[in-house]
Amino acid sequence: MKIILVALVLTIGINIIAQKYGRLIRENSIDLSTDFIIVKKPNRFLYIISVIILIIISGMRSSIGDTGYYLYSFKYLPDSLDEIIRMRDFGFGVFSFLVKVVYDHPQFLLIVTSILILTLIMSTIYKYSPFLLLSLFVFLTSGSYVSTMNGIRQSIVASILFASLHLLINGRYLKYIIIVLILSTIHQSVLIMIPVYFIVREKAWSKKILTILIVSSLFIFGFEYFFNVFSFLLKDTQYGHYLYSIETGIDQGANVLRIGVAAVPVLLGYYHRGILNDKLVNYNVYMNFSILNLVFMMLASYNWIFARFSMYFGLYNLILLPAIIYYCYRGWSKVLIVYLMVVLYLIYFYFNTKDLIYASYYLNINRELIGPLTRSIYN
């Protein structure tokens, strides 16, 4: 936990300075009474430094989640592309093969994937967020940063789609679907983004979206009745092993705190929908992603498998929630709600990371906690 706290302090500290030496830019406004809105972006050079810090911490790790599995798999990756292509989710195998051609140490895979994932996420936040400092704070304290270190394949897929936001916004359906199909060779779950493309482009809180919410609610509250259908769909997939934990209740799923965090931007976005419709470009897309994130997080209360899907949706809250604060509050009310958010997210950060074990062989952090299988990679 300590190293993540260091990342938080350094990143926010650097970006407070970066904000002071930032630049004013003009953003288009939906409000017909004005042609643009002035937004201050942090100094780009200092922002890049903060990104590099996050990349170093992520790329030099030896633990967190399934990191050890990826290190071991990379070390014993087949030497033949023909053999790799016959693997399930062969896209990541091909990617790993290309990385190994450059440098064959397993740690290099984590460095490359950290650069890819964090550069895409952080550059997209920089491009679209009107309140970048708060976006960074939420990214670090909500668990999104830690999630990028756990489940590398899905994090790659989610970050590429996040960076492809302009295709979704501009209705470039064919290009977006082609990217999704290519990414499905890395993680099959991304195929859900094909129907999601059409859903999130609908007007937020329209009859179609409300219908989806009602149907989802019926599914959530009647989960046990739909379980047989769900079992049939999953039994022959890479998620089939989750069925046992659902049936037995071994996996308790997402807790109420996580669901509450997912609900906040949805509730605030609905309450301030009039202002946001006028001020926030692409409000409908961000809002609909946030709604889907809440739906899947509620489903995750039955089993954590659903939270895997919410990984594709939650990133857009990094734009939506700070935008709500930026556009909908003024003066002391803005100061008060920002301080309230900081306190609540820090509490959430504590409970989310208090049992987190970060170890790094090369940074000499908690070396003794590195498992024997992972340790053998460094010897």
N, C-alpha and C positions, 0 to 999 in steps of 0.2 A: 504493500500500500504506500510506503514512504516514497518510493521512486515516482509513483503516479502523482502524489501530492507535490513533489518537486517539479514535475512536468507542468502541473496546474499553476503553481506559483510563478515559474519562469515564463511560461507562455502568456499568462495574463499580465504579468509585470512588463514584459517586453512590448506587448500590444497596447498597454496604457501609454507608454512612451511613443509608440508608433502612431497612436491616435492623435497625440499632441502635434506631431510633425507630419500629419496626413495631408490629404488634398481634398478639396471640394469637387464633387462631380454632379452633373445634372442627370436625373433619372426621369424617364417619361412617367406621366401621371394619367390615370384614367379620368380623374376629375376634370371636367371640361372648363372649369373656372381657372385652371392654371395649366400651362403646357409642360411643366416639369417640377420636380421636387429636388431640393438640394440635399445631398447625402455626403458625409465626410468619410472617406476611406483611409485606413491607416497607411503609414509609410510602407511601401511595398518591400523595401530591403529588410526592414526590421521584421515584417510579417514573415518573410522567407526564413529568417534566422529562427523564429519560433517554430516554424514547420520542420526545420532541420533538427531541432532539439527533440521534437516528437518522433521523428524518423529514427534518430539514434537510439532512443529508449526502446522503441518497438523493434527495430532491426537487430539490436544486440541482445535480445532476450534469449533465454534458454528454457523458459517455462511459460506458464499461463495456458490453460485449456489444453488443446491438442497439439501444441507446439512441438513436443517431443516426437509425436507421430510423424509430423511433416519432416522433421530433421532426419529421422530414421528412414522414412520412405525415400527421401531425396538421395541419401547415401547409397541405398540399394536399388535405385531406379534402373530398370533394364537398359542395356546399351543399344538395343535395337528399336528404331522407330516403329517398325512393323509390329513388334510385340506391344509397344505402348498404345498404338492405335486400337488394338483389340481390347484394351482396358475400358472399364466403365468410367465415364467422365474423362475421356482420353484427352480433352483439351488442356486440362491442367498438367497431364503427363507430358504433353508436347511442350507446353510452356516451361516446365521444369527441365526437360531435356535441353532446350535452348539455353536456359540459364546455366546448366551444368557444362555446356560447351564453352562458355565464357570462363567460368571458374567453378570447380567441382566441390568446393567445401559447402556443407549443408547450411552454414550460417549465412552464406551469400544469398541463398534463396530467401531468407527472412529479410535481408537488407533490401533486395530487389522488390519484393512484394510490399514491404513497408513504404518504400519510395513511391511505388505505383499507387497504392491505396490512399495514402495520406496526401500525396500531391493532388490527386483527383478530387478528394473530398474538400481539402482546404482551399483549392483554387475555385471550386464551385461555390463554396460559402463566401469567399471574397467577392465573387462576381455578383451574387444575387442578394446577399444579406444587407439590409440597410442599417443594421446595428451589429456590426461584426464582433465587437468585444463580447457582447452577450452571447452571440452564436458560438464563439470559442469556449466560453465558460460552460454553456450547456453541453457542448460536444464532449468536454473533458469530465464533467461531473455527472452526466446522465448515464454513463457507462458506454457511450458510443465509441470512445477512443479505445477502451479496453476490449470491446467487442471486435475491433479490427485485428486484434492479436489472437483471437480465438475463432477458428473457422475461416482459415485463410481463403479457401476457394470461394466461399460465399461473399466474403468481404471484397474480394477482387471484382466479382460480378456486380455487387451492390454499388461499389464506387464508380465503376464504368458507366452504369446506368444513371447514377446521380450526375455524373459529368455530361451525360447525353440529354440532360434536361431540356436543352434548347430544341432538340429534335421533337420531343413530346409537345412542347409549348407551341412550336411552329407547325405542328401537324404533319411532320415528315414520317408518316406511318411506315412506309416501306423500309427506309433506312433503320428506323427504330426496331422493327420486327426482325430484320436481318441480324442486327447486333444481338438481340435476345436469343435468336436461334444459334448463333455462334457461341454465345456465352453458356448456352445449355449444355455444351460439351464440357464445360468446367463444372457446372452445378445445375442439375435438371430442374430444381425447384424454380428457377428463373422463368420457366415457361408460364408461370402464373401472371407474369407481367404483360402477356399478350392481351388477355381480357382487361387487365388493369389499365392498359393504355386508353381504352375507350371509356372506362368508368371515370377516371380522374379528369378527363377533358369535358365532362358534363358540368353544368352549372351547380355549384355547391348548394346544398339544401333544396335541390329541385325534387320533383316527384320521383324521378328515377333513383336519385341518391337516397331519398327517404325510404323508398321501396326496398333497396338493398339493405338499409339499416334495419328495417322491420323483419325482413327474411333472416338476416344475420342474427337478430335477437332471438327469433324463434329457434334457430339452430343452436344458439348458445344455451338457452334455457331448456331445450329439449335434446341436449347432446347425446344422452344415453340412447335415445330412440333412433338417432341417426348414425350411431356407432357402427352398425353392421355395414351400411353403405360405405362409410369411411374406411372400414377394415378391408373391404373388397378393393377399393381404389389404391390402398397403400401396401397391400400384402406382398406384391412382387416388386416393390421399389426399394431404393436404398433406405427408406424410412420404415420398412416393415418391422424392424426390431423394436420400434417405439410402441407398437400395438400392445405388446405384453405389459409394458409399464402403465399403459392407459387402463388395460383390463384389471390389473392388480392394484393400481393406485400407488405403485412404488414412486413414480415421479409426481410430486405434488403440484408441479407447474408454477406459473408466475404468481407472486403474492399480490396482495391488495395494493401495496405501496407502488409496485410497478404499473399496475392498472391505473392508479390515481395519477401518476406522472403522465401517462399516455392520454388521460382524459382532460388534463388542464388546457392544452392548446385547442382541443375540440370545443370545449365549453366557452373559452374566451373568444375563439374564432366565430362561434355562433352569436354570442352576445354583441360583438362589435362588427357583425357582418356588413352593416350599412357603411361604416367608415372604411372598412377594408375593401369593399367592392369599389369604392371611389379612389382609394389611395394606393392599394397594393396591386401592382401588376402581377398577373398569374395567381391571384388569390384562390380561384376555383381549383387549380391544380394542387396547390399546397394544402388547401383545406381538405380536399377529397383524399389525398394521401394520408393526412392526419386521422381522418375518420377510419380509413382502412387499418391504420396502425392500431387504433383503439380496438377495433373489432377483433383483430388477430391476437392482440394482447389479452383480451378477455377470453378468447378461445384457449390461449396459453395457460389459463388457470386450470385447465384440465390436463394439459401436457405441454412440456416445453417445446415440442416440435413446432407448434404454431408460432412461437416467438421467433423461430428461424425465418419464417416468412415475413414477419414484421420488420426484419432487418432491411428489407427493400423499401419500406414505407417510412420508418422512423427518421431517416436522414433529413426529410423535408421539414420536419419540425424545427430543425436547426435554422431554417429560414423563417418559417411561419411564426413561431413563438416570439423571437426578437422583433419581428416586424409588427406584431400586435402591440408590443410595448412601445415601439418607436412611433407608430402612427396614431395610436388610440389614447395615449396618456400624455399629459402636459404638466409642467411645473412640479409641485410637491407630490402630486399623485404618481407621477412617473418615478421620482426618486424613491418614494415609499415602496412601490411595487417592485422596483429593481432590487432594493435591499431585502425585501421579503423573499424574492426569488433566489437571491444569493444564499440566504440563510437556509431555505428549504432544500435547495439543490445540494448544499454542503452536507446537510443531514442525510439526504439520500445518497450522496457520494460516500459518506462514512459507512452506512449500512451495506452499500453495494460492494465496497472494496475492503472491508475490515478483515475478511478472511482470505483476501487475495494474496497469493504468494508469487512474487516476481523474483526471478533468479537470472543472473547473467554471468556466463563463464568469463567473457572478455572484459566486462566492466567490474568483475570481481565482487558481485553482489549476490549474497546467499548461495555461494557455490556449493556449500554442504547440503543444500536442499535439492540440488539437481539429481534426478533419478539415475540409477546405474546404467540403464539403457541409453539415455541421452548423454550421460557423461562419457560413455564409450566412444561417442562421435568425436569428442575433443581430444582423445588420447591417440 
